[in-house]
Amino acid sequence: MNKAILLTGGSAGIGKATAWCLMKNGYTVYALSRSGCECQEDTKSGGKLISIQADVTQPETLQKAVAQIVTEQGGIYGVICNAGNGIAGAVEDTSLAELEYQFATNYYGVVNTVQACLPQLRAQGWGKIITVSSMAAVAPIPFQTFYSSVKSAILAFTEALSLEVKPFGIQCACVMPGDVKTNFTNARKYTEASKLEQSVYTKNMLKAVQTMEKDEQNGMSPDAIAKTMLRLLKRKRMPMRNIPGFSYKALSFIIDCVPASFKMWVIGKLY
């Protein structure tokens, strides 16, 4: 069986960089996205990038993609749950519909993808599942409250899932990037209420988001995250929490060591 990878959110940002990196290293990458992307083949490594139009919020499209991969490749080597989006605004300024928008792709999309792949991975008796969380899972950001909540949920989901599927030879890992320079910044949406002048949060929200966007545009390259994915797929045993970049590893260590009240004080000063 070829080293076939199912990758969601493969048309841009971290997903696109990961697809190219894996292809260049001999993997056959099925890049799933709503918009699709250009199919490629690397003659040197033998790797391929195959585009599949699918929506992680529509389980039937994921099941169809899994069936295609199994038919063409005989199985699935690894699954990378990367699709995501962002919405900014205060908790009070966020409607239920906007909250559902945030969770639909970022969380339910991960669940749908994993559920679509698990029957095949169990039948094989092995496989690797990698989810993409964020440093926001352990250092929650104001006015990105629901994004932080989603990323925390993904981390907990991955850790608990790993215990459930371990008897079937399936490994799980979670990648937790910090600031990454991608089009994610420009694609960020704002809650409707946060755009209104009468919102008491708008001034502080815009200030916080400006700080975030500056950090993002000065962040690490998505290629660095792609290389983390590659290293995980190559490892015999994947560690659970994976934080790209020395500075973010150090930050995570500090967060684990200091009182929660001090951590929140620092975050409040930053944003």
Backbone as numpy.savetxt, mean C-alpha at the origin, in Angstrom:
# Nx Ny Nz CAx CAy CAz Cx Cy Cz
6.71 -23.50 -12.35 5.87 -22.30 -12.35 6.74 -21.05 -12.35
6.39 -20.10 -13.20 7.11 -18.84 -13.22 6.85 -18.07 -11.93
7.71 -17.10 -11.66 7.52 -16.26 -10.48 6.50 -15.17 -10.82
5.23 -15.54 -10.78 4.15 -14.64 -11.15 3.70 -13.82 -9.95
3.63 -12.52 -10.14 3.24 -11.59 -9.09 1.94 -10.89 -9.45
0.98 -10.89 -8.54 -0.22 -10.09 -8.69 -0.01 -8.81 -7.90
-0.04 -7.67 -8.60 0.25 -6.37 -8.00 -0.91 -5.42 -8.25
-1.52 -4.90 -7.20 -2.59 -3.93 -7.38 -2.02 -2.51 -7.37
-2.75 -1.61 -8.01 -2.27 -0.22 -8.10 -1.00 -0.13 -8.90
-0.92 -0.89 -10.00 0.34 -1.01 -10.74 0.58 0.02 -11.81
-0.31 1.01 -11.96 -0.17 1.94 -13.07 0.57 3.23 -12.73
0.83 3.48 -11.45 1.46 4.75 -11.06 2.18 4.62 -9.73
3.02 5.59 -9.44 3.67 5.69 -8.13 4.46 4.48 -7.71
4.28 4.07 -6.47 5.00 2.92 -5.92 4.70 1.66 -6.73
3.44 1.50 -7.15 3.06 0.31 -7.91 3.79 0.22 -9.23
3.86 1.31 -9.95 4.55 1.33 -11.24 6.03 1.05 -11.07
6.65 1.68 -10.07 8.07 1.46 -9.81 8.33 0.01 -9.43
7.45 -0.57 -8.63 7.60 -1.96 -8.21 7.45 -2.91 -9.40
6.47 -2.64 -10.25 6.26 -3.48 -11.43 7.50 -3.51 -12.31
8.10 -2.37 -12.55 9.30 -2.28 -13.39 10.48 -2.97 -12.72
10.65 -2.74 -11.44 11.77 -3.34 -10.70 11.69 -4.87 -10.75
10.52 -5.41 -10.49 10.36 -6.86 -10.48 10.52 -7.44 -11.88
9.98 -6.75 -12.88 10.13 -7.21 -14.26 11.61 -7.28 -14.63
12.37 -6.26 -14.27 13.80 -6.20 -14.59 14.58 -7.30 -13.87
13.97 -7.87 -12.85 14.62 -8.94 -12.10 14.01 -10.32 -12.39
13.33 -10.41 -13.53 12.89 -11.71 -14.02 11.51 -12.18 -13.59
10.77 -11.34 -12.89 9.43 -11.73 -12.46 8.40 -11.45 -13.56
7.34 -12.20 -13.56 6.21 -11.92 -14.44 5.17 -11.20 -13.59
5.03 -9.91 -13.85 4.20 -9.05 -13.01 2.87 -8.76 -13.70
1.80 -9.15 -13.05 0.47 -8.80 -13.52 0.06 -7.55 -12.76
0.12 -6.41 -13.45 -0.17 -5.12 -12.83 -1.65 -4.80 -12.98
-2.36 -4.83 -11.87 -3.79 -4.55 -11.87 -4.04 -3.08 -11.58
-4.93 -2.48 -12.34 -5.33 -1.09 -12.10 -6.61 -0.83 -12.87
-7.29 0.23 -12.51 -8.53 0.57 -13.22 -8.23 1.14 -14.61
-7.12 1.85 -14.73 -6.80 2.50 -16.01 -5.98 1.64 -16.94
-5.29 0.64 -16.39 -4.42 -0.19 -17.21 -3.08 0.49 -17.44
-2.11 -0.25 -17.95 -0.79 0.31 -18.24 -0.19 -0.45 -19.43
0.94 0.03 -19.90 1.57 -0.57 -21.08 2.27 -1.87 -20.72
2.00 -2.92 -21.50 2.67 -4.20 -21.29 4.12 -4.10 -21.77
5.02 -4.76 -21.04 6.45 -4.68 -21.35 7.08 -6.06 -21.19
8.25 -6.22 -21.78 9.03 -7.44 -21.59 10.51 -7.08 -21.55
11.22 -7.62 -20.58 12.65 -7.38 -20.46 13.40 -8.59 -21.02
14.00 -8.41 -22.18 14.65 -9.54 -22.85 15.86 -10.06 -22.09
16.50 -9.20 -21.32 17.70 -9.61 -20.58 17.35 -10.56 -19.45
16.33 -10.22 -18.67 15.97 -11.03 -17.50 14.88 -12.05 -17.80
14.14 -11.80 -18.87 13.00 -12.65 -19.17 11.74 -12.25 -18.44
11.83 -11.16 -17.70 10.67 -10.68 -16.95 9.63 -10.05 -17.85
8.39 -10.03 -17.38 7.29 -9.46 -18.15 6.41 -8.59 -17.26
5.80 -7.58 -17.87 4.81 -6.75 -17.20 3.54 -6.86 -18.02
2.53 -7.45 -17.42 1.25 -7.69 -18.10 0.17 -6.88 -17.40
-0.54 -6.08 -18.17 -1.57 -5.21 -17.61 -2.92 -5.92 -17.56
-3.61 -5.78 -16.43 -4.98 -6.27 -16.29 -5.82 -5.14 -15.71
-6.91 -4.81 -16.38 -7.82 -3.81 -15.84 -8.71 -4.48 -14.79
-8.61 -3.99 -13.59 -9.38 -4.54 -12.48 -9.56 -3.46 -11.42
-10.58 -3.61 -10.62 -10.90 -2.65 -9.57 -10.94 -3.40 -8.24
-10.09 -3.00 -7.30 -10.01 -3.74 -6.03 -11.28 -3.63 -5.20
-12.16 -2.71 -5.56 -13.43 -2.62 -4.85 -14.49 -3.52 -5.49
-14.12 -4.19 -6.57 -15.03 -5.11 -7.27 -14.42 -6.51 -7.24
-14.79 -7.34 -6.26 -14.18 -8.67 -6.09 -14.20 -9.55 -7.33
-15.25 -9.43 -8.14 -15.34 -10.30 -9.32 -14.22 -10.01 -10.32
-13.76 -8.75 -10.39 -12.66 -8.43 -11.31 -11.35 -9.03 -10.80
-11.21 -9.12 -9.50 -10.01 -9.71 -8.90 -10.00 -11.22 -9.10
-11.15 -11.83 -8.93 -11.26 -13.28 -9.13 -10.95 -13.65 -10.58
-11.39 -12.82 -11.51 -11.11 -13.04 -12.92 -9.61 -12.91 -13.19
-8.97 -11.94 -12.55 -7.53 -11.74 -12.73 -6.75 -12.92 -12.19
-7.14 -13.42 -11.01 -6.48 -14.59 -10.42 -6.60 -15.79 -11.36
-7.80 -15.99 -11.91 -8.02 -17.12 -12.82 -7.12 -17.01 -14.05
-6.95 -15.80 -14.55 -6.09 -15.60 -15.72 -4.64 -15.93 -15.40
-4.17 -15.47 -14.25 -2.78 -15.71 -13.86 -2.53 -17.20 -13.68
-3.44 -17.89 -13.01 -3.27 -19.32 -12.76 -3.28 -20.10 -14.08
-4.16 -19.70 -14.98 -4.23 -20.37 -16.29 -2.93 -20.18 -17.07
-2.40 -18.97 -17.04 -1.22 -18.65 -17.84 0.09 -19.06 -17.18
0.13 -19.04 -15.84 1.40 -19.26 -15.14 1.40 -20.52 -14.27
0.26 -21.08 -14.00 0.20 -22.28 -13.18 0.07 -22.02 -11.70
0.19 -20.78 -11.29 0.08 -20.43 -9.89 0.49 -18.99 -9.65
0.52 -18.59 -8.38 0.90 -17.22 -7.99 2.04 -17.30 -6.99
3.15 -16.65 -7.32 4.30 -16.63 -6.42 4.09 -15.64 -5.28
3.58 -14.46 -5.62 3.39 -13.44 -4.59 2.28 -12.48 -4.93
1.72 -11.87 -3.89 0.65 -10.89 -4.01 1.09 -9.61 -3.33
1.00 -8.49 -4.04 1.36 -7.20 -3.45 0.14 -6.30 -3.50
-0.39 -5.97 -2.31 -1.58 -5.13 -2.20 -1.14 -3.68 -2.03
-1.16 -2.93 -3.13 -0.58 -1.60 -3.13 -1.60 -0.49 -3.43
-2.73 -0.82 -4.03 -3.68 0.21 -4.46 -4.12 1.08 -3.29
-4.21 2.39 -3.51 -4.61 3.27 -2.43 -4.94 4.67 -2.92
-5.53 5.47 -2.03 -5.83 6.86 -2.31 -5.82 7.63 -1.00
-5.98 8.94 -1.09 -5.93 9.76 0.13 -7.00 10.84 0.12
-7.50 11.15 1.31 -8.47 12.24 1.46 -8.12 13.02 2.72
-8.13 14.34 2.61 -7.75 15.19 3.73 -8.97 15.94 4.26
-8.96 16.18 5.56 -10.04 16.92 6.19 -10.18 16.52 7.65
-10.77 17.38 8.42 -10.99 17.08 9.84 -12.04 15.99 9.99
-12.01 15.30 11.11 -13.00 14.25 11.38 -14.41 14.82 11.29
-14.64 15.98 11.89 -15.97 16.58 11.91 -16.42 17.00 10.51
-15.45 17.24 9.63 -15.76 17.68 8.26 -15.81 16.54 7.26
-15.85 15.30 7.75 -15.84 14.14 6.86 -17.19 13.43 6.91
-17.81 13.28 5.75 -19.10 12.60 5.66 -18.89 11.09 5.64
-19.97 10.36 5.85 -19.91 8.90 5.81 -19.49 8.43 4.42
-19.99 9.09 3.38 -19.64 8.73 2.01 -18.14 8.93 1.76
-17.59 10.01 2.29 -16.16 10.28 2.12 -15.32 9.29 2.92
-15.81 8.92 4.10 -15.12 7.92 4.90 -15.11 6.58 4.17
-16.25 6.22 3.58 -16.33 4.98 2.83 -15.40 4.99 1.62
-15.27 6.15 0.98 -14.34 6.30 -0.15 -12.92 5.98 0.29
-12.54 6.47 1.47 -11.19 6.24 1.97 -10.95 4.76 2.27
-11.93 4.11 2.87 -11.76 2.71 3.25 -11.97 1.74 2.09
-12.79 2.11 1.11 -13.14 1.18 0.03 -11.93 0.65 -0.70
-11.06 1.55 -1.14 -9.86 1.13 -1.87 -8.75 0.71 -0.93
-8.48 1.51 0.08 -7.31 1.29 0.92 -7.41 0.06 1.81
-8.58 -0.19 2.37 -8.73 -1.33 3.28 -9.51 -2.49 2.65
-10.74 -2.20 2.24 -11.53 -3.29 1.64 -10.86 -3.81 0.37
-10.13 -2.94 -0.32 -9.40 -3.39 -1.50 -8.35 -4.42 -1.17
-7.67 -4.23 -0.03 -6.68 -5.21 0.43 -7.38 -6.52 0.79
-8.47 -6.42 1.54 -9.22 -7.61 1.94 -9.72 -8.37 0.72
-10.31 -7.65 -0.24 -10.82 -8.29 -1.46 -9.72 -9.00 -2.23
-8.56 -8.35 -2.33 -7.43 -8.94 -3.07 -6.94 -10.21 -2.39
-6.77 -10.13 -1.09 -6.28 -11.29 -0.34 -7.28 -12.44 -0.42
-8.55 -12.14 -0.25 -9.57 -13.19 -0.31 -9.62 -13.85 -1.68
-9.39 -13.08 -2.73 -9.41 -13.63 -4.09 -8.23 -14.57 -4.33
-7.10 -14.29 -3.67 -5.87 -15.05 -3.91 -5.69 -16.25 -2.97
-6.26 -16.19 -1.78 -6.00 -17.22 -0.77 -6.34 -18.65 -1.22
-7.46 -18.90 -1.89 -7.73 -20.28 -2.31 -6.60 -20.87 -3.15
-6.05 -20.08 -4.07 -4.95 -20.56 -4.90 -3.67 -20.76 -4.08
-3.37 -19.82 -3.20 -2.16 -19.93 -2.38 -2.25 -21.14 -1.46
-3.42 -21.39 -0.90 -3.60 -22.57 -0.04 -3.44 -23.86 -0.84
-4.00 -23.86 -2.05 -3.91 -25.05 -2.90 -2.45 -25.36 -3.26
-1.66 -24.31 -3.43 -0.23 -24.47 -3.74 0.55 -24.98 -2.53
0.08 -24.54 -1.35 0.80 -24.87 -0.12 1.88 -23.88 0.21
1.88 -22.74 -0.46 2.87 -21.69 -0.18 2.50 -20.41 -0.94
3.21 -19.33 -0.63 3.00 -18.06 -1.31 3.35 -16.91 -0.39
3.47 -15.73 -0.96 3.82 -14.54 -0.19 2.79 -13.44 -0.42
2.37 -12.81 0.66 1.45 -11.69 0.61 2.13 -10.48 1.23
2.21 -9.40 0.46 2.81 -8.15 0.96 1.77 -7.04 0.88
1.53 -6.38 1.99 0.62 -5.23 2.01 1.42 -3.95 2.18
0.82 -2.84 1.78 1.48 -1.54 1.92 0.72 -0.71 2.94
1.34 -0.49 4.07 0.78 0.37 5.11 1.51 1.71 5.04
1.89 2.27 6.16 2.54 3.58 6.19 3.08 3.83 7.58
4.04 4.74 7.69 4.48 5.20 9.00 3.34 5.88 9.75
2.32 6.33 8.99 1.15 6.95 9.63 0.39 5.95 10.49
0.65 4.66 10.30 0.01 3.64 11.12 0.47 3.72 12.57
1.70 4.16 12.79 2.26 4.25 14.15 2.50 5.70 14.57
2.42 6.63 13.61 2.55 8.05 13.90 1.40 8.78 13.20
0.17 8.69 13.76 -1.03 9.23 13.10 -0.94 10.73 12.86
-1.45 11.13 11.69 -1.32 12.52 11.24 -2.67 13.24 11.33
-2.73 14.41 11.95 -3.99 15.15 12.02 -4.45 15.58 10.63
-5.76 15.58 10.45 -6.41 15.92 9.18 -6.13 14.88 8.09
-5.44 13.83 8.48 -5.32 12.60 7.68 -5.70 11.45 8.61
-6.67 11.74 9.47 -7.06 10.79 10.52 -7.52 9.46 9.95
-8.35 9.52 8.92 -8.89 8.27 8.38 -7.86 7.54 7.52
-6.98 8.27 6.88 -5.86 7.64 6.17 -4.97 6.91 7.17
-4.66 7.57 8.28 -3.86 6.95 9.32 -4.56 5.72 9.89
-5.89 5.83 10.07 -6.67 4.71 10.60 -6.62 3.52 9.65
-6.77 3.79 8.36 -6.73 2.73 7.35 -5.38 2.02 7.38
-4.31 2.79 7.44 -2.98 2.19 7.40 -2.69 1.39 8.67
-3.24 1.84 9.79 -3.12 1.08 11.03 -3.90 -0.22 10.92
-5.08 -0.14 10.31 -5.91 -1.34 10.12 -5.21 -2.34 9.21
-4.54 -1.86 8.18 -3.83 -2.76 7.27 -2.71 -3.49 8.00
-2.00 -2.78 8.86 -0.92 -3.40 9.62 -1.47 -4.50 10.53
-2.54 -4.19 11.26 -3.15 -5.19 12.15 -3.71 -6.37 11.35
-4.31 -6.07 10.23 -4.86 -7.11 9.35 -3.75 -8.07 8.90
-2.64 -7.51 8.48 -1.54 -8.33 7.97 -0.94 -9.20 9.06
-0.78 -8.63 10.25 -0.20 -9.39 11.36 -1.12 -10.54 11.77
-2.41 -10.27 11.87 -3.35 -11.31 12.26 -3.49 -12.36 11.16
-3.54 -11.89 9.91 -3.64 -12.81 8.77 -2.48 -13.79 8.74
-1.29 -13.31 9.07 -0.10 -14.17 9.02 -0.25 -15.39 9.94
-0.94 -15.20 11.05 -1.16 -16.30 11.99 -2.17 -17.31 11.43
-3.17 -16.81 10.72 -4.20 -17.68 10.16 -3.67 -18.56 9.03
-2.79 -17.98 8.20 -2.37 -18.70 6.99 -1.03 -19.40 7.11
-0.35 -19.22 8.24 0.94 -19.87 8.44 0.88 -21.39 8.26
-0.17 -22.08 8.76 -0.23 -23.53 8.59 -0.27 -23.99 7.13
-0.61 -23.06 6.22 -0.71 -23.40 4.81 0.54 -23.01 4.01
1.60 -22.62 4.75 2.85 -22.28 4.09 2.87 -20.89 3.48
1.91 -20.04 3.86 1.80 -18.69 3.30 2.43 -17.68 4.26
3.30 -16.83 3.73 3.94 -15.79 4.54 3.30 -14.43 4.26
3.32 -13.57 5.25 2.79 -12.21 5.11 3.83 -11.19 5.59
3.84 -10.05 4.95 4.72 -8.95 5.36 4.03 -7.63 5.08
4.40 -6.62 5.84 3.82 -5.29 5.67 4.94 -4.28 5.45
4.84 -3.49 4.38 5.80 -2.44 4.09 5.22 -1.12 4.56
6.01 -0.35 5.31 5.52 0.88 5.94 6.38 2.08 5.51
6.11 2.63 4.33 6.91 3.77 3.87 6.62 5.04 4.67
7.60 5.92 4.65 7.38 7.27 5.15 6.95 8.13 3.97
7.51 9.33 3.86 7.17 10.22 2.74 7.82 9.72 1.45
7.02 9.61 0.41 7.49 9.15 -0.89 7.05 10.15 -1.95
7.95 10.49 -2.85 7.65 11.47 -3.89 6.95 10.79 -5.06
5.62 10.92 -5.11 4.82 10.36 -6.19 3.70 11.33 -6.53
2.85 10.95 -7.46 1.70 11.76 -7.83 0.58 11.66 -6.79
0.81 10.86 -5.75 -0.18 10.72 -4.68 -0.52 12.09 -4.09
0.49 12.96 -4.02 0.29 14.30 -3.47 -0.74 15.07 -4.28
-0.56 15.10 -5.60 -1.48 15.84 -6.46 -2.86 15.21 -6.54
-2.92 13.89 -6.31 -4.20 13.18 -6.41 -5.02 13.25 -5.13
-4.44 13.79 -4.05 -5.15 13.85 -2.77 -6.44 14.67 -2.91
-7.52 14.14 -2.35 -8.80 14.84 -2.35 -9.03 15.51 -1.00
-9.96 16.47 -0.98 -10.34 17.15 0.26 -11.83 16.94 0.51
-12.19 16.78 1.76 -13.61 16.63 2.08 -14.34 17.92 1.70
-15.59 17.78 1.30 -16.35 18.94 0.85 -16.50 19.99 1.94
-16.78 19.54 3.17 -16.98 20.50 4.27 -15.70 21.26 4.59
-14.55 20.65 4.34 -13.28 21.31 4.65 -13.01 22.47 3.70
-13.72 22.51 2.57 -13.53 23.59 1.60 -14.36 24.83 1.92
-15.26 24.69 2.88 -16.16 25.80 3.22 -15.49 26.78 4.17
-15.73 28.05 3.95 -15.11 29.10 4.76 -15.55 29.01 6.23
-16.77 28.52 6.47 -17.26 28.48 7.84 -16.68 27.34 8.67
-15.92 26.44 8.05 -15.31 25.36 8.82 -14.26 25.93 9.76
-14.34 25.55 11.02 -13.40 26.05 12.02 -12.04 25.34 11.89
-11.98 24.29 11.07 -10.76 23.51 10.95 -9.92 23.86 9.72
-10.51 24.56 8.76 -9.87 24.72 7.45 -8.48 25.33 7.53
-8.31 26.37 8.32 -7.01 27.03 8.41 -5.93 26.07 8.89
-6.20 25.36 9.97 -5.21 24.42 10.52 -5.03 23.22 9.59
-6.11 22.81 8.93 -6.04 21.68 8.01 -5.12 22.01 6.84
-5.30 23.18 6.24 -4.48 23.56 5.09 -3.01 23.70 5.48
-2.76 24.22 6.67 -1.39 24.34 7.16 -0.75 22.97 7.31
-1.49 22.03 7.89 -0.98 20.68 8.10 -0.73 19.99 6.77
-1.67 20.13 5.83 -1.52 19.47 4.53 -0.35 20.05 3.75
-0.15 21.35 3.86 1.00 21.96 3.19 2.32 21.39 3.71
2.37 21.17 5.02 3.57 20.55 5.60 3.75 19.13 5.08
2.65 18.37 5.03 2.71 17.01 4.51 3.18 16.98 3.07
2.61 17.85 2.25 2.93 17.84 0.83 4.38 18.24 0.58
4.89 19.16 1.38 6.29 19.52 1.27 7.18 18.33 1.60
6.82 17.61 2.68 7.58 16.43 3.07 7.52 15.35 2.00
6.32 15.18 1.40 6.15 14.16 0.36 7.00 14.47 -0.86
7.00 15.71 -1.28 7.76 16.07 -2.49 9.26 16.09 -2.25
9.66 16.04 -0.99 11.08 15.90 -0.65 11.38 14.50 -0.12
10.42 13.61 -0.32 10.55 12.26 0.20 11.41 11.36 -0.67
11.49 10.10 -0.26 12.31 9.14 -1.00 11.66 8.76 -2.32
12.46 8.22 -3.20 11.97 7.79 -4.50 11.12 6.52 -4.35
10.09 6.36 -5.19 9.32 5.11 -5.15 10.19 3.90 -5.50
11.31 4.13 -6.16 12.24 3.03 -6.49 12.78 2.38 -5.22
12.93 3.18 -4.15 13.43 2.64 -2.89 12.42 1.67 -2.28
11.14 1.97 -2.44 10.10 1.08 -1.94 10.05 -0.18 -2.80
10.23 0.00 -4.11 10.23 -1.14 -5.03 11.35 -2.12 -4.67
12.50 -1.61 -4.32 13.63 -2.47 -3.95 13.35 -3.23 -2.66
12.60 -2.60 -1.76 12.18 -3.30 -0.53 11.28 -4.48 -0.89
10.35 -4.27 -1.82 9.47 -5.35 -2.28 10.29 -6.50 -2.86
11.26 -6.16 -3.68 12.11 -7.17 -4.32 12.87 -7.99 -3.29
13.43 -7.30 -2.30 14.18 -8.00 -1.25 13.27 -8.97 -0.48
12.06 -8.54 -0.21 11.13 -9.40 0.51 10.79 -10.66 -0.30
10.54 -10.48 -1.56 10.19 -11.62 -2.40 11.35 -12.61 -2.53
12.57 -12.11 -2.43 13.74 -12.97 -2.55 14.09 -13.69 -1.25
13.62 -13.16 -0.13 13.97 -13.74 1.17 13.26 -15.06 1.41
13.95 -15.96 2.07 13.33 -17.24 2.43 12.23 -17.01 3.45
12.49 -16.15 4.43 11.50 -15.80 5.44 11.35 -14.28 5.47
10.14 -13.79 5.29 9.91 -12.35 5.29 9.65 -11.83 6.71
10.33 -10.77 7.13 9.98 -10.14 8.41 8.64 -9.43 8.27
7.92 -9.28 9.38 6.58 -8.70 9.30 6.60 -7.22 8.97
7.26 -6.40 9.78 7.26 -4.95 9.57 8.52 -4.53 8.84
8.33 -3.81 7.72 9.46 -3.41 6.89 9.37 -1.92 6.60
10.33 -1.17 7.11 10.33 0.29 6.99 11.51 0.72 6.11
11.25 1.15 4.89 12.34 1.59 4.00 12.99 2.88 4.49
14.30 2.95 4.40 15.01 4.18 4.75 15.50 4.19 6.19
16.78 4.51 6.38 17.37 4.50 7.72 16.68 5.49 8.66
16.37 6.69 8.16 15.78 7.71 9.03 14.41 7.28 9.56
13.65 6.59 8.73 12.33 6.14 9.17 12.44 4.93 10.10
13.44 4.10 9.87 13.69 3.00 10.81 14.03 3.56 12.19
14.87 4.61 12.19 15.25 5.25 13.45 14.03 5.88 14.13
13.18 6.52 13.30 11.98 7.15 13.84 11.06 6.12 14.47
10.92 4.99 13.82 10.08 3.92 14.35 10.62 3.41 15.69
11.94 3.28 15.77 12.56 2.84 17.02 12.29 3.82 18.14
12.41 5.11 17.83 12.18 6.15 18.83 10.72 6.13 19.29
9.79 5.98 18.34 8.37 5.93 18.67 8.07 4.80 19.65
8.74 3.67 19.43 8.53 2.51 20.31 9.08 2.75 21.72
10.02 3.68 21.83 10.71 3.88 23.11 10.12 4.99 23.98
9.51 5.99 23.33 9.04 7.15 24.09 7.58 6.97 24.51
7.14 7.68 25.56 5.73 7.62 25.96 4.82 8.13 24.84
3.62 7.58 24.76 2.67 7.98 23.72 2.36 9.47 23.79
2.30 10.00 25.00 1.99 11.43 25.15 3.06 12.30 24.52
4.32 11.88 24.64 5.41 12.65 24.03 5.35 12.54 22.51
5.07 11.35 22.01 4.95 11.16 20.57 3.87 12.09 20.01
2.71 12.15 20.67 1.63 12.97 20.18 1.95 14.46 20.27
2.72 14.84 21.28 3.15 16.24 21.43 4.03 16.63 20.25
4.95 15.77 19.88 5.85 16.05 18.76 5.07 16.16 17.46
4.14 15.21 17.22 3.36 15.25 16.00 2.52 16.53 15.93
1.98 16.94 17.08 1.22 18.18 17.14 2.05 19.39 16.80
3.32 19.39 17.22 4.22 20.50 16.89 4.55 20.54 15.40
4.66 19.36 14.79 5.01 19.28 13.37 3.86 19.73 12.48
2.62 19.43 12.91 1.47 19.71 12.05 0.48 20.69 12.67
